């Protein structure tokens, strides 16, 4: 997907994407109304999402993950296999 491509069916615009020299991928999107998101997918199997609602999700690629709700007062939820 090229930079700044519209995806009107999903309600967002791609604002950037690429792969760094280590082979890790990133993508960022603009949902409008100061609502943005991005994600990283790493070659070690880990990945990270920052969602437009302010929540985040991290998976370490080894069976553990952490979800952080958008409400900073809510408790973190972790899980592992």
N, C-alpha and C positions, 0 to 999 in steps of 0.2 A: 504494500500500500504506500502510495506516495504521501509526502508531507502535505498537511493542510487539505487533505481530501475530505469531502463531505460524505457523511453517511446519514442522510435524512431519514431513513427508515428507523434508525436507532436513536436519533436525537442528539448526535454529537458530531464534532469535527475533529479529525486527527490533527494534532498540533506538532507531532514529532515522533519519530521512531528510528531505530537503528540498532547496530550491533557494534560493541566495542572490540578492541584488539584481543581480548580474552574470549570472545565468542558469546558474551552475554547480551541478551536482547532487551530493549526497552521500548515502550510505546506510551505516548501521552495523548489524552483526549480532553476536549473542552465541551462541556455540556451546557454552557451558557449560564447566566445568572451567578457568576463567580463560582461555578461548580466544575471542578476539574478532577481528573483521575490519571493515574499512571500505573504501570506495572513493569517489573523486571523479571525475566526468566533467565536463570543462570545455568551454566554448563554443568555445575555440580548437582543439578536437579532441584535446587532451591528456587523459590519464587516469592515475590512480594507484590501485593496489590494495595494501592491507596485509592479508595473508592470515592465517588462524587459526594456521598453523604457524610464523608469524614471518617468512616470506619477504615480499618486496615486489616490485612490478612497476610501472615507470613507462614510459609511452609519451608522447613529446613532441608527438605529432600531426603530426610532420613526417618520419616515417620512422625515427626512432631510438627504441630502447627499452633499458631496463636492468632486469635481473632480479637481485635480491639474495637468495640462499638464506637459510634460517633460521639456518644455522650461520654465526656471525659470522667464523669463520676461513676459510670458503670464499671463493674469488675471485668477484668480480662477473662477470656475463656480459652483454655489451652486443651489440646488433646494430643494423644500419641497412640500409635498402633501397638 
